[in-house]
Amino acid sequence: MSAPSSICAARARSRRGARARARVARVPPRERRAPPVRAGRVGRGHRAPPRRPVPARRRGRRGELRRALALIADEGSGPLVLHGASGRDRTGVLAALVLLLLGVDEDTVVDDFTRTGPARDRTPAARHAAQAAAAIPRATPPGRAPAQAMRLFLAALAQRHGSVRAYAAERLGADNALVARLRHALLERPVDTLCFRRADAADVPVLVRLRDEAARWQIGRGIAQWKPGELGEDHFRARLEDSEVWIATLGPEGPVAGAFELWWEDLAAWGPQPPVAGYVHRLMTDRQVAPAGTGRRMLAHAERRILAAGRTLCRLDCRANNPRLRAFYASAGYQVRGEHPFRDGGPAGRFAATLLERRLTSDVVAPPALAGTPLEATAATATP
């Protein structure tokens, strides 16, 4: 049967001529029996039984939490109102996650959670009036939002996953880029939390990723400078041994925003030189994480390190056919000191390079900040 059949039972007309209401019962079509399916084989003439969807309550709310975090992090989606039926369950968990990912301390998060009860007590009449006007049945008054409930939740989260950041990354898929977008969208001055630390062996994969992503970004904009895959882990391990490699993060334990190498000699580009300069290489930023001005501030940190080592010149080079990067360095106070027509770029081959230099003095460069501590904001510029 291709369509449901209808069986109608109707009373006959009454003596007064009134037609009685008909009762209609829908009978579903006869289900076809599918041929038997042998285990492990579904071929011609065999049809697998339909897979029943897994109820949402089994899948949990992780997908909903991930979508909510992404929506909050989207600058174009605001202003937003976060609410729920009681404000203490899913709403309370989501609000706590957002605050903790922003770096708010646990005591403040718990205090924010407990404010749900007093807020509801102030407006019961207005709430019930609005429900009545909208023909919404009055819900059972929810319980309070005790501080102990949130503390137990956070303690269990830390016990199972180590930290809120680990839970968000492993269970919700909230990676560093999403957390950075949250901070950028909701914090008033996210660029003030840029911190610096020396890289170690554990950072080598991150350095390779930063370099390859920067190369792809350049290629996508027609900039002939780097290529993905040119420098692997061996290069960065070698630089950890003979030079300094610095990592910039958003906050002391935040996501990586960028990195750079600081050499104390550069024979390939500058030849033999007296020990009066430091040489900056591979100034790289993560464009999904780094706030505006990260490139300039990493360069300033390199200059402070050079001054601290008793040297007064910061030198670097870039491809001669990259006018955008040359303009960036010129705006930072660097002057052209020559051209190297056959610069040996290692895996990148030979290319024409522009040599740039800046003389450093204590009244021009800000005093050095301790590694791992926030660096106060300077003038924000486009990240190179």
C-alpha positions in Angstrom: 0.0 0.0 0.0 1.6 3.3 -1.1 -0.6 5.6 1.1 -2.3 5.2 4.5 -5.9 3.9 4.2 -8.7 5.5 6.1 -11.4 3.7 7.9 -14.3 6.0 8.7 -17.0 5.2 11.2 -19.9 7.6 11.2 -23.2 7.6 12.8 -26.3 7.8 10.6 -28.2 11.0 10.4 -30.3 11.6 13.5 -34.0 12.1 13.3 -33.4 15.9 13.5 -31.2 15.7 10.4 -28.0 16.6 12.2 -24.9 15.0 10.9 -22.9 13.3 13.6 -19.1 13.8 13.8 -17.0 11.2 12.1 -14.3 9.5 13.8 -11.3 8.9 11.6 -8.6 6.3 12.5 -5.4 6.3 10.4 -4.0 2.9 9.8 -0.3 2.9 8.8 0.7 1.2 5.6 1.7 -2.4 5.7 5.4 -2.6 6.4 7.4 -4.5 3.8 9.6 -7.2 5.2 13.2 -6.6 4.1 15.2 -9.7 3.0 17.4 -11.2 5.7 20.8 -9.6 6.0 23.7 -11.8 6.6 26.2 -10.5 9.2 29.0 -8.5 7.8 27.5 -8.3 4.3 25.1 -5.9 2.7 25.0 -6.5 -1.0 22.6 -6.7 -3.9 19.2 -7.8 -2.8 20.1 -7.2 0.8 19.1 -4.1 2.7 20.5 -3.1 6.1 18.0 -2.3 8.7 17.6 1.5 9.3 19.9 2.9 12.0 17.9 4.4 14.8 19.1 7.9 15.8 20.8 8.1 19.2 18.7 10.3 21.6 20.2 13.7 22.3 20.3 13.0 26.0 22.7 10.2 25.3 25.0 12.3 23.2 25.0 14.9 26.0 25.2 18.6 25.6 28.8 18.9 24.5 27.9 19.9 20.9 25.5 22.6 22.2 28.2 24.0 24.6 30.7 24.1 21.7 28.3 26.0 19.5 27.4 28.4 22.3 31.0 29.2 22.9 31.6 29.8 19.2 28.6 32.0 19.0 29.7 34.1 22.0 33.2 34.4 20.5 31.8 35.7 17.3 32.1 39.5 17.4 29.4 39.9 14.8 26.8 38.0 16.9 26.5 40.5 19.8 25.0 41.8 21.9 23.9 38.5 23.4 21.6 37.5 26.3 22.4 34.2 28.1 19.4 32.9 29.9 17.5 29.7 30.8 14.5 28.5 32.7 16.2 28.6 36.1 19.7 30.0 35.3 21.4 27.4 37.5 21.9 24.3 35.3 22.9 24.6 31.7 23.0 28.4 31.9 25.1 28.3 35.0 27.6 25.8 33.5 27.9 27.8 30.3 28.4 31.1 32.1 31.0 29.4 34.4 32.9 28.0 31.4 33.1 31.3 29.6 34.3 33.1 32.7 37.0 30.5 33.5 38.2 30.4 29.9 38.6 34.2 30.1 40.8 33.8 33.2 38.4 34.8 35.9 39.2 33.3 39.3 37.1 30.5 40.7 35.8 32.5 43.7 34.4 35.1 41.4 32.7 32.4 39.2 31.1 30.8 42.2 29.9 34.2 43.5 28.4 35.0 40.1 26.6 31.6 40.1 25.0 32.2 43.6 23.5 35.5 42.4 20.9 33.6 40.4 18.7 33.1 43.5 18.4 36.7 44.7 17.9 37.9 41.1 14.9 35.5 40.7 13.4 36.5 44.0 13.2 40.2 43.0 11.0 39.7 40.0 8.6 36.8 40.6 5.4 38.9 40.0 6.7 40.3 36.7 7.8 36.9 35.6 4.5 35.3 36.3 2.6 38.1 34.7 4.7 37.7 31.5 4.1 34.0 31.5 0.3 34.5 31.9 0.2 37.0 29.1 2.0 34.6 26.8 -0.2 31.7 27.9 2.9 29.9 29.2 2.1 27.4 32.0 3.8 28.4 35.3 6.9 26.3 35.9 7.7 24.8 39.3 9.8 27.3 41.2 13.4 26.1 40.8 15.8 25.6 43.7 18.5 27.9 44.8 22.0 28.1 43.3 24.2 27.2 46.2 27.9 27.9 46.1 28.7 24.4 47.1 27.0 23.0 43.9 29.3 25.0 41.7 32.4 24.2 43.7 31.6 20.5 43.5 31.1 20.8 39.8 34.5 22.5 39.3 36.3 20.1 41.6 34.9 17.1 39.6 35.9 18.8 36.3 39.5 19.3 37.6 39.7 15.8 38.9 38.6 14.2 35.7 40.3 16.4 33.1 43.0 18.3 35.0 41.6 21.8 34.3 38.8 23.7 32.6 41.0 24.4 29.6 41.8 20.7 29.2 38.1 19.8 29.4 37.1 22.5 26.9 39.8 21.3 24.5 39.3 17.6 24.8 35.5 17.3 25.2 34.2 20.5 23.6 36.7 21.0 20.9 37.4 24.5 22.1 40.9 24.9 20.9 43.3 27.8 21.5 42.0 29.7 18.6 38.4 29.7 20.0 39.6 30.7 23.4 41.6 33.5 21.9 38.5 34.7 20.0 36.6 34.6 23.3 39.2 36.8 25.0 39.3 39.2 22.0 35.5 39.5 21.9 34.9 39.9 25.7 38.0 41.3 27.4 38.5 45.0 27.2 42.3 45.0 26.6 43.4 41.6 25.5 46.7 42.9 24.0 48.0 43.9 27.4 48.4 40.2 28.4 51.1 39.3 25.8 53.9 37.4 27.6 57.3 36.1 26.5 59.2 32.9 27.4 62.2 31.0 26.1 61.2 28.1 23.9 62.2 24.5 24.7 62.1 21.2 22.9 58.4 20.8 23.6 57.7 23.9 21.5 59.3 22.5 18.3 56.1 21.2 16.7 54.4 24.6 17.5 57.3 26.4 15.8 57.0 24.3 12.7 53.3 24.9 12.5 53.7 28.7 12.9 56.2 28.8 10.1 54.2 26.7 7.7 51.0 28.6 8.5 52.8 31.9 7.9 54.1 30.5 4.6 50.6 29.5 3.4 49.3 33.0 4.4 52.1 34.6 2.3 51.4 32.4 -0.7 47.7 33.1 -0.5 48.4 36.8 -0.9 51.0 36.5 -3.6 54.0 37.2 -1.4 57.0 35.3 -2.6 59.0 34.6 0.6 58.4 31.3 2.5 57.1 27.9 1.4 55.5 25.3 3.6 57.7 22.4 4.6 61.0 24.3 4.1 62.0 24.2 7.7 61.3 21.2 9.9 61.9 20.2 13.5 65.6 19.7 12.9 66.1 23.4 12.1 64.3 24.6 15.3 66.2 22.1 17.5 69.4 23.5 16.1 68.4 27.0 16.9 67.5 26.1 20.4 71.1 25.0 20.8 73.0 27.8 19.1 70.6 30.8 19.5 67.6 32.0 21.4 64.0 31.1 20.3 61.2 33.1 22.0 57.5 32.3 22.3 54.8 35.0 22.8 51.6 33.9 24.5 48.3 35.5 25.5 48.8 35.5 29.3 51.4 33.4 31.2 49.7 30.1 30.3 47.6 31.2 27.3 47.7 30.1 23.6 50.8 30.8 21.5 50.5 34.1 19.6 53.8 34.1 17.9 57.6 33.4 18.0 60.9 34.6 16.7 64.6 33.6 16.6 67.4 35.7 18.0 70.9 35.0 16.7 74.2 36.4 17.9 75.9 36.2 14.5 74.7 35.8 10.9 77.5 35.0 8.6 75.3 34.1 5.6 73.8 37.5 5.4 76.1 40.0 7.2 79.5 38.2 7.0 82.0 38.4 9.9 81.1 41.2 12.3 82.3 42.4 15.7 79.9 41.4 18.5 77.8 44.6 18.5 74.5 43.3 17.2 71.7 40.7 17.5 70.0 39.3 14.5 66.2 38.7 14.4 64.9 35.8 12.2 61.5 34.2 11.6 59.2 36.7 13.2 56.0 34.6 13.1 52.5 35.2 14.3 49.4 33.0 14.6 46.9 35.2 12.8 43.9 33.4 14.5 45.3 34.1 18.0 47.6 37.2 17.8 46.1 40.6 18.6 47.0 43.6 16.5 50.5 44.8 17.3 52.0 41.4 18.2 54.7 41.6 15.5 55.9 45.0 16.7 55.9 44.0 20.3 57.9 40.8 19.6 60.4 42.9 17.7 60.6 45.3 20.7 61.2 42.3 23.0 64.1 41.2 20.8 65.6 44.7 21.0 65.4 44.6 24.8 67.2 41.3 24.8 69.9 42.7 22.6 70.4 45.7 24.9 70.5 43.4 27.9 73.3 41.5 26.2 75.4 44.7 25.9 74.9 45.1 22.2 73.5 48.2 20.5 72.3 47.1 17.0 69.4 45.0 16.0 69.8 43.6 12.5 67.5 41.6 10.2 66.9 40.9 6.6 64.0 40.2 4.3 63.4 39.4 0.6 64.0 42.5 -1.5 60.7 41.8 -3.4 58.6 42.0 -0.3 57.6 45.8 -0.1 55.0 45.2 2.6 57.5 43.7 5.1 60.1 46.4 4.2 57.5 49.1 5.0 56.7 47.4 8.3 60.4 47.4 9.4 60.8 51.0 8.2 57.9 52.1 10.4 59.6 50.4 13.3 62.7 52.6 12.8 64.9 50.3 10.7 67.1 51.6 7.9 68.4 49.9 4.9 72.1 49.1 5.2 72.6 47.2 1.9 71.4 44.6 -0.5 72.6 41.0 -0.6 72.0 39.8 -4.2 72.6 36.1 -3.5 71.4 35.5 0.0 71.7 31.8 0.9 68.3 30.8 2.4 69.2 27.1 2.9 66.2 25.0 1.9 64.6 28.2 0.4 67.6 28.5 -2.1 69.3 31.8 -2.9 67.4 35.1 -3.2 68.0 38.8 -3.2 67.8 40.2 0.4 67.5 43.6 1.9 69.7 44.2 5.0 68.1 46.4 7.7 69.5 47.8 11.0 68.3 49.8 14.0 70.5 51.4 16.6 69.3 50.8 20.1 69.5 53.2 23.0 67.9 52.9 26.4 65.8 56.1 25.9 64.2 54.6 22.7 63.6 51.0 23.8 61.5 50.4 26.9 63.2 48.7 29.9 63.2 44.9 29.7 60.3 42.9 31.2 60.8 39.6 33.0 60.1 36.6 30.9 56.6 35.2 31.4 55.2 38.5 32.7 52.8 40.7 30.8 54.2 43.4 28.6 52.4 46.7 28.7 50.7 47.7 25.4 52.5 49.8 22.9 51.1 51.4 19.8 49.0 48.8 18.0 50.0 48.1 14.4 49.2 45.6 11.8 50.8 42.2 12.5 53.4 41.5 9.8 
